[in-house]
Amino acid sequence: MKYFRIIVWGTPLYNYEPWKGEPDNFYYNLEINKMPTFDPVFSYQVLEEVPATDFISSTFGGSTYGFLVNQKARNFLNSINADLNHKYYPIKMLQEINQKASDSPAYYHSTPYWYFFIVNPDYVDWIDFKKTIFFARPLKGDILQNIRFENSEQFSLFKSEEKYDIGCEMLFLNDEFKRKELDIFVIPQLAAKSSYYQIVVSENFKERVEKAKLTGIHRFVELPIYVD
């Protein structure tokens, strides 16, 4: 099975915030890779053109990991094997009726969209530490050094010191992941010399998206992720 990083673009949009000051439950307060204990408020999303694509990249940036989906895309996600650590948040979508982004959009877009939010707090339990060779880059430097970990506890302890960015050339996943047979999940700070979290999808996801002709996914980038 091959695995890919999913790159979502879709219909161009921009954010609109009608309130003065940020609400206490604004999405900026979300913690990285943790499911929130509150219902976050997200910025309104303003479509620059219609009809809109099935998948759309949001304006929420690196504070969260996910993308916007309409009912068709949501039905698709519900039909595949997704990591259980996800949730759909309804998003207020507006449609632009003028050319100035600073002007308030006048009406709601009629098609409902949700923000597909996904985390993976238990990803370390999936790593085959006997096969995966990591690299560590000091936060204040560019020198890479290879490093191995015996188990998840050793890895988590090293990571908790917050002195290094950690990645790997090739990521090997173990039998625990294999039993799940996930089609979409998150791998933080591990794949392909990247310190960014990545939403990863399976070859099955890619093939079914293409067969269903869902729109908005710019491309799939194959990752060095392997499952024995």
PyMOL CGO cylinders between C-alpha atoms (Angstrom):
from pymol import cmd
from pymol.cgo import CYLINDER

trace = [
    CYLINDER, 0.00, 0.00, 0.00, 1.30, 3.44, -0.92, 0.3, 1, 1, 1, 1, 1, 1,
    CYLINDER, 1.30, 3.44, -0.92, 0.69, 6.54, 1.18, 0.3, 1, 1, 1, 1, 1, 1,
    CYLINDER, 0.69, 6.54, 1.18, 0.44, 10.17, 0.10, 0.3, 1, 1, 1, 1, 1, 1,
    CYLINDER, 0.44, 10.17, 0.10, 0.37, 13.66, 1.51, 0.3, 1, 1, 1, 1, 1, 1,
    CYLINDER, 0.37, 13.66, 1.51, -2.84, 15.29, 0.37, 0.3, 1, 1, 1, 1, 1, 1,
    CYLINDER, -2.84, 15.29, 0.37, -2.64, 18.86, -0.96, 0.3, 1, 1, 1, 1, 1, 1,
    CYLINDER, -2.64, 18.86, -0.96, -6.04, 20.58, -1.03, 0.3, 1, 1, 1, 1, 1, 1,
    CYLINDER, -6.04, 20.58, -1.03, -6.55, 23.86, -2.87, 0.3, 1, 1, 1, 1, 1, 1,
    CYLINDER, -6.55, 23.86, -2.87, -10.06, 24.12, -4.28, 0.3, 1, 1, 1, 1, 1, 1,
    CYLINDER, -10.06, 24.12, -4.28, -12.09, 27.28, -4.68, 0.3, 1, 1, 1, 1, 1, 1,
    CYLINDER, -12.09, 27.28, -4.68, -10.19, 30.44, -3.63, 0.3, 1, 1, 1, 1, 1, 1,
    CYLINDER, -10.19, 30.44, -3.63, -11.56, 32.16, -0.55, 0.3, 1, 1, 1, 1, 1, 1,
    CYLINDER, -11.56, 32.16, -0.55, -10.70, 34.57, 2.23, 0.3, 1, 1, 1, 1, 1, 1,
    CYLINDER, -10.70, 34.57, 2.23, -11.77, 34.94, 5.85, 0.3, 1, 1, 1, 1, 1, 1,
    CYLINDER, -11.77, 34.94, 5.85, -14.27, 37.36, 7.36, 0.3, 1, 1, 1, 1, 1, 1,
    CYLINDER, -14.27, 37.36, 7.36, -14.73, 38.03, 11.08, 0.3, 1, 1, 1, 1, 1, 1,
    CYLINDER, -14.73, 38.03, 11.08, -17.85, 40.04, 11.97, 0.3, 1, 1, 1, 1, 1, 1,
    CYLINDER, -17.85, 40.04, 11.97, -17.07, 40.31, 15.67, 0.3, 1, 1, 1, 1, 1, 1,
    CYLINDER, -17.07, 40.31, 15.67, -14.92, 42.84, 17.54, 0.3, 1, 1, 1, 1, 1, 1,
    CYLINDER, -14.92, 42.84, 17.54, -12.16, 41.02, 19.34, 0.3, 1, 1, 1, 1, 1, 1,
    CYLINDER, -12.16, 41.02, 19.34, -11.67, 37.27, 19.35, 0.3, 1, 1, 1, 1, 1, 1,
    CYLINDER, -11.67, 37.27, 19.35, -14.21, 35.03, 21.12, 0.3, 1, 1, 1, 1, 1, 1,
    CYLINDER, -14.21, 35.03, 21.12, -12.87, 33.01, 24.06, 0.3, 1, 1, 1, 1, 1, 1,
    CYLINDER, -12.87, 33.01, 24.06, -13.46, 29.82, 22.09, 0.3, 1, 1, 1, 1, 1, 1,
    CYLINDER, -13.46, 29.82, 22.09, -11.83, 31.08, 18.89, 0.3, 1, 1, 1, 1, 1, 1,
    CYLINDER, -11.83, 31.08, 18.89, -10.02, 28.36, 16.94, 0.3, 1, 1, 1, 1, 1, 1,
    CYLINDER, -10.02, 28.36, 16.94, -6.63, 29.96, 17.72, 0.3, 1, 1, 1, 1, 1, 1,
    CYLINDER, -6.63, 29.96, 17.72, -7.01, 28.39, 21.17, 0.3, 1, 1, 1, 1, 1, 1,
    CYLINDER, -7.01, 28.39, 21.17, -6.92, 24.88, 19.77, 0.3, 1, 1, 1, 1, 1, 1,
    CYLINDER, -6.92, 24.88, 19.77, -3.94, 22.85, 20.92, 0.3, 1, 1, 1, 1, 1, 1,
    CYLINDER, -3.94, 22.85, 20.92, -1.77, 21.15, 18.33, 0.3, 1, 1, 1, 1, 1, 1,
    CYLINDER, -1.77, 21.15, 18.33, -2.74, 17.52, 17.78, 0.3, 1, 1, 1, 1, 1, 1,
    CYLINDER, -2.74, 17.52, 17.78, -5.37, 17.44, 20.53, 0.3, 1, 1, 1, 1, 1, 1,
    CYLINDER, -5.37, 17.44, 20.53, -9.12, 17.11, 20.20, 0.3, 1, 1, 1, 1, 1, 1,
    CYLINDER, -9.12, 17.11, 20.20, -10.68, 20.22, 21.81, 0.3, 1, 1, 1, 1, 1, 1,
    CYLINDER, -10.68, 20.22, 21.81, -12.85, 20.06, 24.91, 0.3, 1, 1, 1, 1, 1, 1,
    CYLINDER, -12.85, 20.06, 24.91, -14.86, 23.06, 23.68, 0.3, 1, 1, 1, 1, 1, 1,
    CYLINDER, -14.86, 23.06, 23.68, -16.74, 23.96, 20.50, 0.3, 1, 1, 1, 1, 1, 1,
    CYLINDER, -16.74, 23.96, 20.50, -14.39, 26.27, 18.59, 0.3, 1, 1, 1, 1, 1, 1,
    CYLINDER, -14.39, 26.27, 18.59, -15.57, 29.29, 16.64, 0.3, 1, 1, 1, 1, 1, 1,
    CYLINDER, -15.57, 29.29, 16.64, -14.07, 29.59, 13.16, 0.3, 1, 1, 1, 1, 1, 1,
    CYLINDER, -14.07, 29.59, 13.16, -13.75, 32.60, 10.88, 0.3, 1, 1, 1, 1, 1, 1,
    CYLINDER, -13.75, 32.60, 10.88, -16.40, 32.92, 8.18, 0.3, 1, 1, 1, 1, 1, 1,
    CYLINDER, -16.40, 32.92, 8.18, -15.10, 31.72, 4.82, 0.3, 1, 1, 1, 1, 1, 1,
    CYLINDER, -15.10, 31.72, 4.82, -15.86, 33.85, 1.77, 0.3, 1, 1, 1, 1, 1, 1,
    CYLINDER, -15.86, 33.85, 1.77, -15.94, 32.15, -1.62, 0.3, 1, 1, 1, 1, 1, 1,
    CYLINDER, -15.94, 32.15, -1.62, -14.48, 34.22, -4.43, 0.3, 1, 1, 1, 1, 1, 1,
    CYLINDER, -14.48, 34.22, -4.43, -16.29, 32.20, -7.09, 0.3, 1, 1, 1, 1, 1, 1,
    CYLINDER, -16.29, 32.20, -7.09, -19.01, 29.61, -7.55, 0.3, 1, 1, 1, 1, 1, 1,
    CYLINDER, -19.01, 29.61, -7.55, -19.73, 26.80, -8.02, 0.3, 1, 1, 1, 1, 1, 1,
    CYLINDER, -19.73, 26.80, -8.02, -17.34, 25.74, -5.26, 0.3, 1, 1, 1, 1, 1, 1,
    CYLINDER, -17.34, 25.74, -5.26, -15.25, 22.58, -5.23, 0.3, 1, 1, 1, 1, 1, 1,
    CYLINDER, -15.25, 22.58, -5.23, -15.97, 19.57, -2.99, 0.3, 1, 1, 1, 1, 1, 1,
    CYLINDER, -15.97, 19.57, -2.99, -12.75, 20.00, -1.00, 0.3, 1, 1, 1, 1, 1, 1,
    CYLINDER, -12.75, 20.00, -1.00, -11.45, 23.47, -0.15, 0.3, 1, 1, 1, 1, 1, 1,
    CYLINDER, -11.45, 23.47, -0.15, -8.37, 24.62, 1.72, 0.3, 1, 1, 1, 1, 1, 1,
    CYLINDER, -8.37, 24.62, 1.72, -9.40, 26.87, 4.62, 0.3, 1, 1, 1, 1, 1, 1,
    CYLINDER, -9.40, 26.87, 4.62, -7.83, 30.11, 5.86, 0.3, 1, 1, 1, 1, 1, 1,
    CYLINDER, -7.83, 30.11, 5.86, -7.24, 28.61, 9.31, 0.3, 1, 1, 1, 1, 1, 1,
    CYLINDER, -7.24, 28.61, 9.31, -3.51, 28.06, 8.74, 0.3, 1, 1, 1, 1, 1, 1,
    CYLINDER, -3.51, 28.06, 8.74, -1.20, 26.00, 10.91, 0.3, 1, 1, 1, 1, 1, 1,
    CYLINDER, -1.20, 26.00, 10.91, -3.37, 26.26, 14.02, 0.3, 1, 1, 1, 1, 1, 1,
    CYLINDER, -3.37, 26.26, 14.02, -5.39, 23.26, 12.85, 0.3, 1, 1, 1, 1, 1, 1,
    CYLINDER, -5.39, 23.26, 12.85, -5.15, 20.29, 10.52, 0.3, 1, 1, 1, 1, 1, 1,
    CYLINDER, -5.15, 20.29, 10.52, -7.98, 19.68, 8.13, 0.3, 1, 1, 1, 1, 1, 1,
    CYLINDER, -7.98, 19.68, 8.13, -9.90, 21.13, 5.21, 0.3, 1, 1, 1, 1, 1, 1,
    CYLINDER, -9.90, 21.13, 5.21, -13.39, 22.21, 4.19, 0.3, 1, 1, 1, 1, 1, 1,
    CYLINDER, -13.39, 22.21, 4.19, -15.80, 19.66, 2.74, 0.3, 1, 1, 1, 1, 1, 1,
    CYLINDER, -15.80, 19.66, 2.74, -19.30, 19.80, 1.28, 0.3, 1, 1, 1, 1, 1, 1,
    CYLINDER, -19.30, 19.80, 1.28, -21.90, 17.05, 1.75, 0.3, 1, 1, 1, 1, 1, 1,
    CYLINDER, -21.90, 17.05, 1.75, -20.56, 14.99, -1.15, 0.3, 1, 1, 1, 1, 1, 1,
    CYLINDER, -20.56, 14.99, -1.15, -17.01, 15.04, 0.22, 0.3, 1, 1, 1, 1, 1, 1,
    CYLINDER, -17.01, 15.04, 0.22, -18.27, 14.38, 3.75, 0.3, 1, 1, 1, 1, 1, 1,
    CYLINDER, -18.27, 14.38, 3.75, -20.19, 11.34, 2.55, 0.3, 1, 1, 1, 1, 1, 1,
    CYLINDER, -20.19, 11.34, 2.55, -17.02, 10.10, 0.92, 0.3, 1, 1, 1, 1, 1, 1,
    CYLINDER, -17.02, 10.10, 0.92, -14.97, 10.56, 4.10, 0.3, 1, 1, 1, 1, 1, 1,
    CYLINDER, -14.97, 10.56, 4.10, -17.61, 8.69, 6.06, 0.3, 1, 1, 1, 1, 1, 1,
    CYLINDER, -17.61, 8.69, 6.06, -17.40, 5.79, 3.62, 0.3, 1, 1, 1, 1, 1, 1,
    CYLINDER, -17.40, 5.79, 3.62, -13.66, 5.19, 4.06, 0.3, 1, 1, 1, 1, 1, 1,
    CYLINDER, -13.66, 5.19, 4.06, -11.66, 4.02, 7.05, 0.3, 1, 1, 1, 1, 1, 1,
    CYLINDER, -11.66, 4.02, 7.05, -10.73, 7.29, 8.79, 0.3, 1, 1, 1, 1, 1, 1,
    CYLINDER, -10.73, 7.29, 8.79, -8.90, 7.68, 12.07, 0.3, 1, 1, 1, 1, 1, 1,
    CYLINDER, -8.90, 7.68, 12.07, -11.53, 8.04, 14.79, 0.3, 1, 1, 1, 1, 1, 1,
    CYLINDER, -11.53, 8.04, 14.79, -9.84, 11.20, 16.08, 0.3, 1, 1, 1, 1, 1, 1,
    CYLINDER, -9.84, 11.20, 16.08, -11.72, 13.54, 13.77, 0.3, 1, 1, 1, 1, 1, 1,
    CYLINDER, -11.72, 13.54, 13.77, -14.73, 15.81, 13.87, 0.3, 1, 1, 1, 1, 1, 1,
    CYLINDER, -14.73, 15.81, 13.87, -16.83, 17.93, 11.51, 0.3, 1, 1, 1, 1, 1, 1,
    CYLINDER, -16.83, 17.93, 11.51, -17.45, 21.57, 12.45, 0.3, 1, 1, 1, 1, 1, 1,
    CYLINDER, -17.45, 21.57, 12.45, -20.09, 23.53, 10.51, 0.3, 1, 1, 1, 1, 1, 1,
    CYLINDER, -20.09, 23.53, 10.51, -18.59, 26.59, 8.82, 0.3, 1, 1, 1, 1, 1, 1,
    CYLINDER, -18.59, 26.59, 8.82, -20.42, 29.76, 7.84, 0.3, 1, 1, 1, 1, 1, 1,
    CYLINDER, -20.42, 29.76, 7.84, -19.74, 30.16, 4.14, 0.3, 1, 1, 1, 1, 1, 1,
    CYLINDER, -19.74, 30.16, 4.14, -20.31, 33.48, 2.41, 0.3, 1, 1, 1, 1, 1, 1,
    CYLINDER, -20.31, 33.48, 2.41, -20.31, 34.28, -1.26, 0.3, 1, 1, 1, 1, 1, 1,
    CYLINDER, -20.31, 34.28, -1.26, -18.48, 37.35, -2.53, 0.3, 1, 1, 1, 1, 1, 1,
    CYLINDER, -18.48, 37.35, -2.53, -20.66, 39.86, -4.38, 0.3, 1, 1, 1, 1, 1, 1,
    CYLINDER, -20.66, 39.86, -4.38, -18.07, 42.60, -4.76, 0.3, 1, 1, 1, 1, 1, 1,
    CYLINDER, -18.07, 42.60, -4.76, -14.43, 42.85, -5.70, 0.3, 1, 1, 1, 1, 1, 1,
    CYLINDER, -14.43, 42.85, -5.70, -13.13, 44.37, -2.47, 0.3, 1, 1, 1, 1, 1, 1,
    CYLINDER, -13.13, 44.37, -2.47, -12.13, 41.88, 0.20, 0.3, 1, 1, 1, 1, 1, 1,
    CYLINDER, -12.13, 41.88, 0.20, -12.47, 44.60, 2.83, 0.3, 1, 1, 1, 1, 1, 1,
    CYLINDER, -12.47, 44.60, 2.83, -16.21, 44.99, 2.15, 0.3, 1, 1, 1, 1, 1, 1,
    CYLINDER, -16.21, 44.99, 2.15, -18.59, 42.74, 4.06, 0.3, 1, 1, 1, 1, 1, 1,
    CYLINDER, -18.59, 42.74, 4.06, -20.04, 39.95, 1.91, 0.3, 1, 1, 1, 1, 1, 1,
    CYLINDER, -20.04, 39.95, 1.91, -23.80, 40.27, 1.67, 0.3, 1, 1, 1, 1, 1, 1,
    CYLINDER, -23.80, 40.27, 1.67, -25.26, 36.78, 1.89, 0.3, 1, 1, 1, 1, 1, 1,
    CYLINDER, -25.26, 36.78, 1.89, -24.62, 33.21, 2.93, 0.3, 1, 1, 1, 1, 1, 1,
    CYLINDER, -24.62, 33.21, 2.93, -23.62, 30.60, 0.42, 0.3, 1, 1, 1, 1, 1, 1,
    CYLINDER, -23.62, 30.60, 0.42, -26.46, 28.11, 0.11, 0.3, 1, 1, 1, 1, 1, 1,
    CYLINDER, -26.46, 28.11, 0.11, -24.31, 24.96, 0.04, 0.3, 1, 1, 1, 1, 1, 1,
    CYLINDER, -24.31, 24.96, 0.04, -23.35, 23.76, 3.55, 0.3, 1, 1, 1, 1, 1, 1,
    CYLINDER, -23.35, 23.76, 3.55, -19.68, 23.12, 4.34, 0.3, 1, 1, 1, 1, 1, 1,
    CYLINDER, -19.68, 23.12, 4.34, -17.91, 21.62, 7.32, 0.3, 1, 1, 1, 1, 1, 1,
    CYLINDER, -17.91, 21.62, 7.32, -14.37, 21.80, 8.56, 0.3, 1, 1, 1, 1, 1, 1,
    CYLINDER, -14.37, 21.80, 8.56, -12.95, 18.28, 8.70, 0.3, 1, 1, 1, 1, 1, 1,
    CYLINDER, -12.95, 18.28, 8.70, -10.64, 18.47, 11.71, 0.3, 1, 1, 1, 1, 1, 1,
    CYLINDER, -10.64, 18.47, 11.71, -8.31, 15.54, 12.41, 0.3, 1, 1, 1, 1, 1, 1,
    CYLINDER, -8.31, 15.54, 12.41, -5.68, 14.80, 15.05, 0.3, 1, 1, 1, 1, 1, 1,
    CYLINDER, -5.68, 14.80, 15.05, -3.60, 11.80, 16.05, 0.3, 1, 1, 1, 1, 1, 1,
    CYLINDER, -3.60, 11.80, 16.05, -2.41, 11.91, 19.66, 0.3, 1, 1, 1, 1, 1, 1,
    CYLINDER, -2.41, 11.91, 19.66, -1.37, 8.23, 19.65, 0.3, 1, 1, 1, 1, 1, 1,
    CYLINDER, -1.37, 8.23, 19.65, 0.77, 8.15, 16.52, 0.3, 1, 1, 1, 1, 1, 1,
    CYLINDER, 0.77, 8.15, 16.52, 3.93, 7.05, 18.39, 0.3, 1, 1, 1, 1, 1, 1,
    CYLINDER, 3.93, 7.05, 18.39, 2.27, 3.71, 19.10, 0.3, 1, 1, 1, 1, 1, 1,
    CYLINDER, 2.27, 3.71, 19.10, 2.25, 3.01, 15.36, 0.3, 1, 1, 1, 1, 1, 1,
    CYLINDER, 2.25, 3.01, 15.36, 5.99, 3.45, 14.74, 0.3, 1, 1, 1, 1, 1, 1,
    CYLINDER, 5.99, 3.45, 14.74, 8.26, 0.48, 14.14, 0.3, 1, 1, 1, 1, 1, 1,
    CYLINDER, 8.26, 0.48, 14.14, 11.27, 1.80, 16.06, 0.3, 1, 1, 1, 1, 1, 1,
    CYLINDER, 11.27, 1.80, 16.06, 13.48, -1.14, 15.09, 0.3, 1, 1, 1, 1, 1, 1,
    CYLINDER, 13.48, -1.14, 15.09, 13.40, -0.11, 11.42, 0.3, 1, 1, 1, 1, 1, 1,
    CYLINDER, 13.40, -0.11, 11.42, 12.89, 3.66, 11.43, 0.3, 1, 1, 1, 1, 1, 1,
    CYLINDER, 12.89, 3.66, 11.43, 16.02, 5.81, 11.47, 0.3, 1, 1, 1, 1, 1, 1,
    CYLINDER, 16.02, 5.81, 11.47, 15.34, 9.37, 12.60, 0.3, 1, 1, 1, 1, 1, 1,
    CYLINDER, 15.34, 9.37, 12.60, 17.28, 12.56, 12.13, 0.3, 1, 1, 1, 1, 1, 1,
    CYLINDER, 17.28, 12.56, 12.13, 17.49, 15.38, 14.64, 0.3, 1, 1, 1, 1, 1, 1,
    CYLINDER, 17.49, 15.38, 14.64, 18.10, 19.04, 13.79, 0.3, 1, 1, 1, 1, 1, 1,
    CYLINDER, 18.10, 19.04, 13.79, 18.93, 21.45, 16.64, 0.3, 1, 1, 1, 1, 1, 1,
    CYLINDER, 18.93, 21.45, 16.64, 16.40, 24.25, 16.88, 0.3, 1, 1, 1, 1, 1, 1,
    CYLINDER, 16.40, 24.25, 16.88, 19.33, 26.67, 16.77, 0.3, 1, 1, 1, 1, 1, 1,
    CYLINDER, 19.33, 26.67, 16.77, 21.30, 25.11, 13.93, 0.3, 1, 1, 1, 1, 1, 1,
    CYLINDER, 21.30, 25.11, 13.93, 21.18, 23.25, 10.63, 0.3, 1, 1, 1, 1, 1, 1,
    CYLINDER, 21.18, 23.25, 10.63, 23.32, 20.16, 11.31, 0.3, 1, 1, 1, 1, 1, 1,
    CYLINDER, 23.32, 20.16, 11.31, 21.42, 16.90, 10.94, 0.3, 1, 1, 1, 1, 1, 1,
    CYLINDER, 21.42, 16.90, 10.94, 22.35, 13.81, 12.92, 0.3, 1, 1, 1, 1, 1, 1,
    CYLINDER, 22.35, 13.81, 12.92, 20.92, 10.33, 12.67, 0.3, 1, 1, 1, 1, 1, 1,
    CYLINDER, 20.92, 10.33, 12.67, 19.41, 8.90, 15.81, 0.3, 1, 1, 1, 1, 1, 1,
    CYLINDER, 19.41, 8.90, 15.81, 17.61, 5.70, 16.81, 0.3, 1, 1, 1, 1, 1, 1,
    CYLINDER, 17.61, 5.70, 16.81, 15.08, 5.06, 19.56, 0.3, 1, 1, 1, 1, 1, 1,
    CYLINDER, 15.08, 5.06, 19.56, 14.41, 1.75, 21.25, 0.3, 1, 1, 1, 1, 1, 1,
    CYLINDER, 14.41, 1.75, 21.25, 10.75, 2.43, 21.97, 0.3, 1, 1, 1, 1, 1, 1,
    CYLINDER, 10.75, 2.43, 21.97, 8.01, 5.06, 22.14, 0.3, 1, 1, 1, 1, 1, 1,
    CYLINDER, 8.01, 5.06, 22.14, 8.94, 6.09, 25.68, 0.3, 1, 1, 1, 1, 1, 1,
    CYLINDER, 8.94, 6.09, 25.68, 12.49, 6.96, 24.68, 0.3, 1, 1, 1, 1, 1, 1,
    CYLINDER, 12.49, 6.96, 24.68, 11.23, 8.82, 21.61, 0.3, 1, 1, 1, 1, 1, 1,
    CYLINDER, 11.23, 8.82, 21.61, 8.64, 10.81, 23.59, 0.3, 1, 1, 1, 1, 1, 1,
    CYLINDER, 8.64, 10.81, 23.59, 11.19, 11.75, 26.27, 0.3, 1, 1, 1, 1, 1, 1,
    CYLINDER, 11.19, 11.75, 26.27, 13.64, 13.04, 23.67, 0.3, 1, 1, 1, 1, 1, 1,
    CYLINDER, 13.64, 13.04, 23.67, 10.89, 14.97, 21.90, 0.3, 1, 1, 1, 1, 1, 1,
    CYLINDER, 10.89, 14.97, 21.90, 9.63, 16.50, 25.15, 0.3, 1, 1, 1, 1, 1, 1,
    CYLINDER, 9.63, 16.50, 25.15, 12.98, 18.25, 25.69, 0.3, 1, 1, 1, 1, 1, 1,
    CYLINDER, 12.98, 18.25, 25.69, 12.06, 20.50, 22.71, 0.3, 1, 1, 1, 1, 1, 1,
    CYLINDER, 12.06, 20.50, 22.71, 15.67, 21.00, 21.65, 0.3, 1, 1, 1, 1, 1, 1,
    CYLINDER, 15.67, 21.00, 21.65, 15.40, 19.39, 18.21, 0.3, 1, 1, 1, 1, 1, 1,
    CYLINDER, 15.40, 19.39, 18.21, 13.18, 19.06, 15.18, 0.3, 1, 1, 1, 1, 1, 1,
    CYLINDER, 13.18, 19.06, 15.18, 12.74, 15.36, 14.50, 0.3, 1, 1, 1, 1, 1, 1,
    CYLINDER, 12.74, 15.36, 14.50, 12.09, 13.70, 11.16, 0.3, 1, 1, 1, 1, 1, 1,
    CYLINDER, 12.09, 13.70, 11.16, 13.00, 10.61, 9.21, 0.3, 1, 1, 1, 1, 1, 1,
    CYLINDER, 13.00, 10.61, 9.21, 14.01, 9.53, 5.72, 0.3, 1, 1, 1, 1, 1, 1,
    CYLINDER, 14.01, 9.53, 5.72, 11.65, 6.56, 5.78, 0.3, 1, 1, 1, 1, 1, 1,
    CYLINDER, 11.65, 6.56, 5.78, 8.89, 5.85, 8.28, 0.3, 1, 1, 1, 1, 1, 1,
    CYLINDER, 8.89, 5.85, 8.28, 8.00, 2.24, 9.07, 0.3, 1, 1, 1, 1, 1, 1,
    CYLINDER, 8.00, 2.24, 9.07, 4.65, 1.52, 10.72, 0.3, 1, 1, 1, 1, 1, 1,
    CYLINDER, 4.65, 1.52, 10.72, 3.95, -1.55, 12.83, 0.3, 1, 1, 1, 1, 1, 1,
    CYLINDER, 3.95, -1.55, 12.83, 1.26, -4.19, 13.17, 0.3, 1, 1, 1, 1, 1, 1,
    CYLINDER, 1.26, -4.19, 13.17, -0.92, -1.98, 15.35, 0.3, 1, 1, 1, 1, 1, 1,
    CYLINDER, -0.92, -1.98, 15.35, -1.30, 0.46, 12.48, 0.3, 1, 1, 1, 1, 1, 1,
    CYLINDER, -1.30, 0.46, 12.48, -1.70, -2.38, 10.00, 0.3, 1, 1, 1, 1, 1, 1,
    CYLINDER, -1.70, -2.38, 10.00, -4.71, -3.72, 11.91, 0.3, 1, 1, 1, 1, 1, 1,
    CYLINDER, -4.71, -3.72, 11.91, -6.44, -0.35, 11.61, 0.3, 1, 1, 1, 1, 1, 1,
    CYLINDER, -6.44, -0.35, 11.61, -6.10, -0.20, 7.80, 0.3, 1, 1, 1, 1, 1, 1,
    CYLINDER, -6.10, -0.20, 7.80, -6.64, 3.57, 7.85, 0.3, 1, 1, 1, 1, 1, 1,
    CYLINDER, -6.64, 3.57, 7.85, -7.26, 5.56, 4.69, 0.3, 1, 1, 1, 1, 1, 1,
    CYLINDER, -7.26, 5.56, 4.69, -6.68, 8.98, 6.25, 0.3, 1, 1, 1, 1, 1, 1,
    CYLINDER, -6.68, 8.98, 6.25, -4.69, 9.93, 9.35, 0.3, 1, 1, 1, 1, 1, 1,
    CYLINDER, -4.69, 9.93, 9.35, -2.15, 12.43, 10.68, 0.3, 1, 1, 1, 1, 1, 1,
    CYLINDER, -2.15, 12.43, 10.68, 1.58, 11.88, 11.06, 0.3, 1, 1, 1, 1, 1, 1,
    CYLINDER, 1.58, 11.88, 11.06, 3.25, 14.73, 12.98, 0.3, 1, 1, 1, 1, 1, 1,
    CYLINDER, 3.25, 14.73, 12.98, 6.84, 15.82, 12.48, 0.3, 1, 1, 1, 1, 1, 1,
    CYLINDER, 6.84, 15.82, 12.48, 8.04, 12.65, 10.83, 0.3, 1, 1, 1, 1, 1, 1,
    CYLINDER, 8.04, 12.65, 10.83, 7.77, 12.17, 7.10, 0.3, 1, 1, 1, 1, 1, 1,
    CYLINDER, 7.77, 12.17, 7.10, 10.29, 13.22, 4.46, 0.3, 1, 1, 1, 1, 1, 1,
    CYLINDER, 10.29, 13.22, 4.46, 12.49, 15.66, 6.40, 0.3, 1, 1, 1, 1, 1, 1,
    CYLINDER, 12.49, 15.66, 6.40, 9.58, 17.81, 7.45, 0.3, 1, 1, 1, 1, 1, 1,
    CYLINDER, 9.58, 17.81, 7.45, 8.84, 19.21, 10.87, 0.3, 1, 1, 1, 1, 1, 1,
    CYLINDER, 8.84, 19.21, 10.87, 5.22, 19.91, 9.90, 0.3, 1, 1, 1, 1, 1, 1,
    CYLINDER, 5.22, 19.91, 9.90, 2.20, 17.77, 10.62, 0.3, 1, 1, 1, 1, 1, 1,
    CYLINDER, 2.20, 17.77, 10.62, 0.86, 16.06, 7.54, 0.3, 1, 1, 1, 1, 1, 1,
    CYLINDER, 0.86, 16.06, 7.54, -2.50, 14.62, 6.63, 0.3, 1, 1, 1, 1, 1, 1,
    CYLINDER, -2.50, 14.62, 6.63, -1.73, 11.29, 5.03, 0.3, 1, 1, 1, 1, 1, 1,
    CYLINDER, -1.73, 11.29, 5.03, -4.03, 9.26, 2.81, 0.3, 1, 1, 1, 1, 1, 1,
    CYLINDER, -4.03, 9.26, 2.81, -3.81, 5.75, 1.44, 0.3, 1, 1, 1, 1, 1, 1,
    CYLINDER, -3.81, 5.75, 1.44, -3.66, 4.58, -2.14, 0.3, 1, 1, 1, 1, 1, 1,
    CYLINDER, -3.66, 4.58, -2.14, -7.23, 3.39, -1.68, 0.3, 1, 1, 1, 1, 1, 1,
    CYLINDER, -7.23, 3.39, -1.68, -8.29, 6.96, -0.76, 0.3, 1, 1, 1, 1, 1, 1,
    CYLINDER, -8.29, 6.96, -0.76, -6.56, 8.35, -3.84, 0.3, 1, 1, 1, 1, 1, 1,
    CYLINDER, -6.56, 8.35, -3.84, -8.13, 5.84, -6.21, 0.3, 1, 1, 1, 1, 1, 1,
    CYLINDER, -8.13, 5.84, -6.21, -11.63, 6.29, -4.81, 0.3, 1, 1, 1, 1, 1, 1,
    CYLINDER, -11.63, 6.29, -4.81, -11.42, 10.10, -4.94, 0.3, 1, 1, 1, 1, 1, 1,
    CYLINDER, -11.42, 10.10, -4.94, -10.38, 9.91, -8.57, 0.3, 1, 1, 1, 1, 1, 1,
    CYLINDER, -10.38, 9.91, -8.57, -13.13, 7.42, -9.39, 0.3, 1, 1, 1, 1, 1, 1,
    CYLINDER, -13.13, 7.42, -9.39, -15.77, 9.60, -7.68, 0.3, 1, 1, 1, 1, 1, 1,
    CYLINDER, -15.77, 9.60, -7.68, -14.40, 12.67, -9.50, 0.3, 1, 1, 1, 1, 1, 1,
    CYLINDER, -14.40, 12.67, -9.50, -14.36, 14.76, -6.34, 0.3, 1, 1, 1, 1, 1, 1,
    CYLINDER, -14.36, 14.76, -6.34, -12.93, 18.22, -6.93, 0.3, 1, 1, 1, 1, 1, 1,
    CYLINDER, -12.93, 18.22, -6.93, -10.56, 20.47, -5.01, 0.3, 1, 1, 1, 1, 1, 1,
    CYLINDER, -10.56, 20.47, -5.01, -7.58, 18.18, -4.38, 0.3, 1, 1, 1, 1, 1, 1,
    CYLINDER, -7.58, 18.18, -4.38, -4.58, 19.70, -6.12, 0.3, 1, 1, 1, 1, 1, 1,
    CYLINDER, -4.58, 19.70, -6.12, -2.34, 16.65, -5.96, 0.3, 1, 1, 1, 1, 1, 1,
    CYLINDER, -2.34, 16.65, -5.96, -1.10, 13.67, -4.00, 0.3, 1, 1, 1, 1, 1, 1,
    CYLINDER, -1.10, 13.67, -4.00, 2.59, 13.52, -3.01, 0.3, 1, 1, 1, 1, 1, 1,
    CYLINDER, 2.59, 13.52, -3.01, 3.87, 10.00, -2.33, 0.3, 1, 1, 1, 1, 1, 1,
    CYLINDER, 3.87, 10.00, -2.33, 5.57, 9.66, 1.06, 0.3, 1, 1, 1, 1, 1, 1,
    CYLINDER, 5.57, 9.66, 1.06, 8.26, 7.24, 2.27, 0.3, 1, 1, 1, 1, 1, 1,
    CYLINDER, 8.26, 7.24, 2.27, 5.86, 5.47, 4.63, 0.3, 1, 1, 1, 1, 1, 1,
    CYLINDER, 5.86, 5.47, 4.63, 5.94, 1.68, 4.70, 0.3, 1, 1, 1, 1, 1, 1,
    CYLINDER, 5.94, 1.68, 4.70, 3.88, -1.01, 6.38, 0.3, 1, 1, 1, 1, 1, 1,
    CYLINDER, 3.88, -1.01, 6.38, 5.21, -4.58, 6.43, 0.3, 1, 1, 1, 1, 1, 1,
]
cmd.load_cgo(trace, "trace")
